[in-house]
Amino acid sequence: MRIIVTILIISSLNACAVSDDPSEGGFFGGVYGITSGNYDRRIEERENNLSALKDLQKQSQTEQQSLTTEKASVSARLSTLQQQSKQLNDEIKQLSQQVRVIDAKNKNVTQQKQQLTQKTERLQKELKKLQQASTVKQVAENDLQNYEREEQRLRQEVTQLKQDLYLLK
C-alpha cells in the first residue's frame, strides 16, 4: 500500500509540473505563469512579432505600389519605343523604295546617254559627209535642196540632243 501511495504522490507531483506554455502547464502551471510574469512576456513577444509583421506588410505594400507605378511607366516607355521603331521601319522602307527608283532612273539615264552619244557621233559623220559633198562637187539645184533639208534635219536633231542632255543634268 505504501507503494501505491508513493506512486500516487509522484504522479500528482508530475501532474503539477509547471511550464511556460499555458497549453501544457495545467492549473498550477497557469498560476505559476501569471505570478512569474512569463505569460506577460510571451504576450509582449507575440505583440512585438505582430507589430513587426504589420510593419513589414506596410513596407511590402508600399514597395508593391512603387513597383506597380514603375511597371506602368516602363510599359508606357516600351509602347512609345515600339511605336517609334515602327515609324523608323516605315521610313526605311520608303527610303529603300526611293533608292530602287533612283537606281532604275540611273540605268535609264545611262542608256539615254549611250544613245545620245551614238546619235551625236552619227550626226557628226553625216554632217562631215554633207560638208564634203558640198565642197567637192558642183552642187546641182536638187542636190542643194537635199543638202538644205538634211542640214535642217540635223539642226533639229542637235537641238533635241541639247534638250535631252539638259534633262539628264
Contacts in CASP RR format, 6 or more apart in sequence:
PFRMAT RR
TARGET T0000
AUTHOR 0000-0000-0000
METHOD contacts of the structure
MODEL  1
MRIIVTILIISSLNACAVSDDPSEGGFFGGVYGITSGNYDRRIEERENNL
SALKDLQKQSQTEQQSLTTEKASVSARLSTLQQQSKQLNDEIKQLSQQVR
VIDAKNKNVTQQKQQLTQKTERLQKELKKLQQASTVKQVAENDLQNYERE
EQRLRQEVTQLKQDLYLLK
16 28 0 8 1.000
16 29 0 8 1.000
17 25 0 8 1.000
17 29 0 8 1.000
18 25 0 8 1.000
18 28 0 8 1.000
18 29 0 8 1.000
18 30 0 8 1.000
18 32 0 8 1.000
18 33 0 8 1.000
19 25 0 8 1.000
19 29 0 8 1.000
20 33 0 8 1.000
20 38 0 8 1.000
20 42 0 8 1.000
22 29 0 8 1.000
22 30 0 8 1.000
22 33 0 8 1.000
22 39 0 8 1.000
25 32 0 8 1.000
30 39 0 8 1.000
32 38 0 8 1.000
33 39 0 8 1.000
109 168 0 8 1.000
112 164 0 8 1.000
112 168 0 8 1.000
113 168 0 8 1.000
116 161 0 8 1.000
116 164 0 8 1.000
116 165 0 8 1.000
116 168 0 8 1.000
119 157 0 8 1.000
119 161 0 8 1.000
120 161 0 8 1.000
123 154 0 8 1.000
123 157 0 8 1.000
123 158 0 8 1.000
123 161 0 8 1.000
126 150 0 8 1.000
126 154 0 8 1.000
127 154 0 8 1.000
130 147 0 8 1.000
130 150 0 8 1.000
130 151 0 8 1.000
130 154 0 8 1.000
133 139 0 8 1.000
133 143 0 8 1.000
133 147 0 8 1.000
134 147 0 8 1.000
137 143 0 8 1.000
139 147 0 8 1.000
END
